[in-house]
Amino acid sequence: MAFNIGSIWPQVIFHLSYVSATILGNYAREGTTVLATYKPSYVEPGSVIWSNLTSCIVMGMLQELNAAKWFAPDDLKSLFTVLTTGFCGAYSSYSTLMLETFQQSTSLSPSNIKEHIKLPNRAFGMKEFLAVLLTQLFTSMGAYLFGRGLSKSIIVPLTSNKTAVKRNQDDEENKPETIETVELVPKPWVHKMVRLCQWLLALLAIPLIATILVLTIVYGNYSRGKWTLFALFGIFGSYLRYQLSNWCNGWIKNFPMGTFIANELAVILIACFQIIIRGRKNYHEQRPVAHTMNSCRVTTALVSGFCGSLSTISTFINEAYKLEFNYMLIYYFVSVFVSYSLLVVIMGSYSWTRGLTIPMC
């Protein structure tokens, strides 16, 4: 059987582009979070709300650009998946959102543990639960709708030409009638720009991976867990989410099982990793389970990289937008209920029996 390079080349371009988009999405999320970390801040320092907001804006924009045929040529269709599932999916994080919701509602955030601060009573935990969850979800929803409106009302008209299209339509007497409508067609330079973006992402993949590997091996300081290793772990988390979506999204009608499984799996893992980073090794001592600096940094990289890329808010919002309102509510309720329950069972049971402490890194 003859080897056909033409049939495999589009897949090579897709996977190289997907790797680059995932790495850049991870760095965008971490960079956005760092920029929003300062005191006094209106938003709790370290919160993922800013990256979720921005990624949902981009996701909404891409959906309308796709409807406007920006990715219409066959060789550009895969780039839409690269940018939405790869970049936006890695830019946002559902598991971190649920972790914030759990920690704030149970007074188990790092700042609570460090400063010995607790809510006045357990009833305030419900208020804090709603404050974090509703603020994050409605912010992401609003950002997604804003992104769609931005593309539809401003970007698409500015980058398109009006073209008259003739269509046949039957009148009341079943006589064919030709009517003329106007459609917006992307200007010629649009597809060239999108194609250039695809090639740049594909060409960046190998240099990015090589640079991250070298920096991870050479520098063993805080940057290993904060800026280098997490991007590599993010590639595997993003690919797992992508495959779960392909395998499972058609199992139940009006319920995106692929994204649901990916998000819940990420919640389970992030709870376990939090126990390793912050859980007391023994009841009577303050040392965490990951009591060496290197083990703490590697586990932290798994939290921000693998779990952050395995779960996603932008796709979570986008899929719910396409559902009927009652199915959207069911999807949200089941996802949040299962996630919070998992955090209570895994992280909560450990913290309330053995306790949490300050991480080593």
C-alpha positions in Angstrom: 0.0 0.0 0.0 1.5 3.3 -1.1 2.0 6.0 1.6 -0.1 9.1 0.8 1.5 12.1 2.5 -1.3 14.3 1.4 -3.9 12.4 3.5 -1.8 12.7 6.7 -0.5 16.2 6.4 -3.8 17.9 7.5 -3.7 15.8 10.6 -0.1 16.8 11.3 -1.0 20.5 10.9 -4.1 20.1 13.2 -2.2 18.4 16.0 0.8 20.7 15.9 -1.6 23.7 16.0 -3.6 22.2 18.8 -0.5 21.7 20.9 0.5 25.3 20.4 -3.0 26.6 21.1 -3.2 24.6 24.3 0.2 25.8 25.5 -0.7 29.4 24.8 -4.1 29.0 26.5 -2.4 27.7 29.6 0.0 30.7 29.6 -2.9 33.1 29.0 -4.8 31.7 32.0 -1.8 31.8 34.3 -0.7 35.3 33.1 -4.2 36.7 33.5 -4.4 35.3 37.0 -1.1 36.8 37.9 -2.0 40.2 36.5 -5.2 40.1 38.6 -3.3 39.2 41.8 -2.7 42.3 43.9 -4.0 43.9 47.1 -6.3 45.6 47.7 -8.3 43.9 44.9 -12.0 44.0 44.2 -11.7 40.3 43.2 -10.1 37.8 45.5 -6.4 37.5 44.4 -5.7 34.3 42.5 -9.3 33.9 41.3 -9.9 32.3 37.9 -12.8 34.7 37.1 -10.7 37.0 34.8 -9.4 34.1 32.6 -12.9 32.6 32.5 -14.4 35.9 31.5 -11.8 36.5 28.7 -11.9 33.0 27.3 -15.7 33.2 27.1 -15.5 36.5 25.1 -13.1 34.8 22.7 -15.3 31.7 22.5 -18.4 33.8 21.7 -16.4 35.7 19.0 -15.2 32.5 17.4 -18.7 31.1 17.2 -20.0 34.1 15.2 -16.9 34.2 13.0 -17.4 30.5 12.2 -21.1 31.3 11.3 -19.7 34.1 9.0 -17.6 31.5 7.2 -14.2 32.6 8.4 -13.3 28.9 8.7 -15.3 27.8 5.6 -12.5 26.4 3.4 -11.9 22.7 4.1 -8.2 23.3 5.1 -9.3 25.8 7.8 -12.1 23.9 9.5 -9.7 22.2 11.9 -8.4 25.6 13.0 -11.9 26.4 14.5 -11.5 23.3 16.8 -7.9 24.3 17.6 -9.0 27.8 18.8 -12.1 26.8 20.6 -11.4 23.4 22.1 -7.6 24.0 22.3 -7.0 27.6 23.2 -10.3 28.7 24.9 -10.7 25.3 26.6 -7.2 25.6 28.2 -7.6 29.4 28.9 -10.7 28.7 31.1 -11.0 26.3 34.0 -14.2 24.7 35.5 -12.4 22.7 38.2 -10.7 25.8 39.6 -14.0 27.6 39.7 -15.6 24.8 41.7 -12.5 24.6 44.0 -12.9 28.3 44.7 -16.6 27.8 45.4 -15.9 25.0 47.8 -13.0 26.8 49.6 -14.9 30.0 50.0 -18.0 28.4 51.3 -16.2 26.2 53.8 -13.5 28.7 55.0 -10.8 26.4 53.6 -9.0 28.7 51.2 -5.2 29.2 51.6 -5.8 32.7 53.0 -8.4 31.3 55.5 -6.0 28.7 56.7 -3.0 31.0 56.9 -4.8 33.8 58.7 -7.2 31.6 60.7 -10.3 33.3 59.4 -13.7 31.6 59.3 -17.2 32.6 58.4 -19.4 33.7 61.3 -21.4 30.5 61.1 -22.3 27.7 58.6 -25.3 29.6 57.2 -22.9 32.1 55.7 -21.4 29.2 53.8 -24.5 29.0 51.6 -24.3 32.7 50.9 -20.7 32.5 50.0 -21.4 29.4 47.8 -24.0 31.4 45.8 -21.8 34.5 45.7 -18.9 32.7 44.1 -20.8 30.4 41.8 -23.4 32.8 40.5 -20.9 35.6 40.0 -18.6 33.4 38.1 -21.3 31.7 36.0 -23.2 34.9 35.1 -20.0 36.7 34.4 -18.9 33.9 32.0 -22.4 33.9 30.3 -22.4 37.6 29.9 -18.9 37.6 28.5 -19.9 34.9 26.0 -22.9 36.9 24.8 -20.7 40.0 24.5 -18.2 38.1 22.4 -20.9 36.9 20.0 -22.4 40.4 19.8 -19.0 42.0 19.2 -18.3 39.7 16.2 -21.7 39.8 14.8 -22.3 43.5 14.9 -18.8 44.9 14.4 -16.1 42.5 13.2 -18.1 40.6 10.6 -19.6 43.6 8.9 -16.2 45.3 8.8 -14.5 42.3 7.3 -17.1 41.2 4.8 -18.4 42.1 1.4 -22.1 42.3 0.5 -23.0 39.8 -2.2 -26.4 39.4 -3.9 -27.7 35.9 -4.0 -30.7 34.7 -6.1 -32.9 32.1 -4.6 -36.0 30.3 -5.9 -39.1 30.5 -3.7 -42.7 29.2 -4.3 -45.5 31.7 -4.0 -49.1 30.9 -2.8 -50.0 29.5 -6.3 -46.9 27.3 -6.3 -45.3 29.3 -9.1 -41.6 29.5 -8.8 -40.4 33.0 -8.0 -36.8 34.3 -8.0 -35.9 36.5 -5.1 -32.7 38.3 -4.4 -31.1 38.4 -0.9 -27.9 39.9 0.4 -25.3 37.8 2.1 -22.0 38.8 3.9 -19.0 37.1 2.4 -15.5 37.4 4.1 -13.1 39.6 2.2 -10.3 37.8 0.4 -7.7 38.8 3.0 -9.6 37.2 5.9 -9.0 33.6 4.8 -5.3 34.5 4.1 -5.0 35.8 7.7 -6.7 32.8 9.2 -4.5 30.5 7.2 -1.4 32.4 8.3 -2.6 31.9 11.9 -2.9 28.2 11.4 0.6 27.9 10.0 2.1 30.0 12.7 0.5 27.9 15.4 1.8 24.7 13.6 5.3 26.1 13.3 5.4 27.2 17.0 4.6 23.7 18.4 8.1 22.1 18.3 10.0 25.3 19.5 7.6 25.8 22.3 7.8 22.2 23.6 11.6 22.2 23.2 12.0 25.5 25.1 9.7 24.4 27.9 11.5 21.1 28.3 14.9 22.8 28.5 13.7 25.4 31.0 12.0 22.7 33.1 15.2 20.6 33.2 17.6 23.5 33.8 15.7 25.6 36.3 14.5 23.8 39.3 13.2 26.9 41.2 9.6 28.1 41.6 9.3 28.5 37.8 9.2 24.7 37.3 5.7 24.5 38.8 4.5 28.0 38.0 5.7 28.7 34.4 7.2 25.6 32.7 6.0 22.2 33.7 2.3 23.0 34.0 2.2 23.9 30.2 3.4 20.4 29.3 0.8 18.7 31.6 -1.8 20.9 30.0 -1.3 19.3 26.6 -2.3 15.9 28.0 -5.3 17.3 29.9 -6.5 19.2 26.8 -6.2 16.1 24.5 -8.1 14.0 27.0 -10.9 16.5 27.1 -11.0 16.6 23.3 -11.2 12.9 23.0 -13.9 12.6 25.7 -16.0 15.1 23.8 -15.6 13.1 20.6 -16.4 9.8 22.3 -19.2 10.8 24.7 -21.0 13.9 23.6 -23.7 11.9 21.7 -24.5 9.5 24.5 -27.4 11.5 25.9 -29.5 13.9 23.9 -29.5 17.5 25.2 -26.7 16.7 27.7 -23.0 17.1 26.6 -21.6 14.0 28.4 -18.1 14.5 27.1 -17.5 17.9 28.7 -19.4 16.8 31.8 -17.1 13.7 32.3 -14.0 15.8 31.6 -15.1 18.5 34.1 -16.0 16.0 36.8 -12.8 14.0 36.3 -10.8 17.3 36.7 -12.7 18.1 39.9 -11.8 14.7 41.4 -8.2 15.1 40.5 -7.9 18.7 41.7 -9.4 17.7 45.1 -6.8 14.9 45.4 -3.9 17.1 44.4 -5.1 19.8 46.9 -4.9 17.2 49.6 -1.3 16.3 48.5 -0.3 20.0 48.4 -2.1 21.2 51.5 -3.2 18.2 53.5 -1.4 17.5 56.8 0.8 14.5 56.6 -0.1 13.6 60.2 -2.8 14.9 62.5 -0.4 16.4 65.1 2.0 18.2 62.7 1.8 21.0 60.2 3.9 19.4 57.4 1.8 18.8 54.2 1.8 15.4 52.4 4.0 17.0 49.6 6.6 18.1 52.2 9.5 18.6 49.7 9.8 21.7 47.4 10.0 19.7 44.2 7.0 17.4 44.9 5.0 20.5 45.8 5.9 22.2 42.5 5.2 19.2 40.4 1.8 18.7 42.1 1.0 22.4 41.7 1.8 22.1 38.0 -0.6 19.2 37.7 -3.3 21.3 39.3 -2.9 24.3 37.1 -1.8 22.5 34.0 -3.5 19.1 33.7 -6.7 19.8 35.7 -7.0 23.4 34.3 -6.8 22.1 30.7 -8.9 19.0 31.3 -11.9 21.1 32.5 -13.3 24.2 30.7 -15.8 26.9 31.3 -15.9 28.4 27.8 -17.1 25.1 26.2 -19.4 24.6 29.2 -21.1 27.9 28.5 -21.1 27.4 24.7 -22.7 24.0 24.8 -25.4 25.2 27.3 -26.1 28.2 25.0 -27.1 25.8 22.3 -29.6 23.9 24.5 -33.2 24.8 25.3 -33.5 26.7 28.6 -34.9 23.8 30.7 -32.1 21.5 29.4 -29.5 24.2 30.1 -30.7 24.4 33.7 -30.5 20.6 34.1 -27.0 20.5 32.7 -25.8 23.3 35.0 -27.5 21.9 38.1 -26.3 18.3 37.6 -22.7 19.5 36.9 -22.5 21.8 39.9 -24.2 19.4 42.3 -21.9 16.5 41.3 -18.8 18.7 41.4 -19.5 20.2 44.8 -20.5 16.8 46.3 -17.2 15.3 45.0 -15.2 18.1 46.7 -17.1 17.7 50.0 -16.5 13.9 50.0 -12.8 14.0 48.9 -11.3 17.3 50.1 -13.8 18.1 52.8 -13.7 14.8 54.6 -9.8 15.0 54.7 -9.8 18.6 55.9 -12.4 18.0 58.6 -10.6 14.9 60.0 -6.9 15.5 59.6 -6.8 19.2 58.5 -5.2 21.4 55.9 -2.0 23.4 56.3 0.2 25.9 54.3 1.8 24.4 51.2 5.5 24.2 50.8 5.5 26.3 47.6 
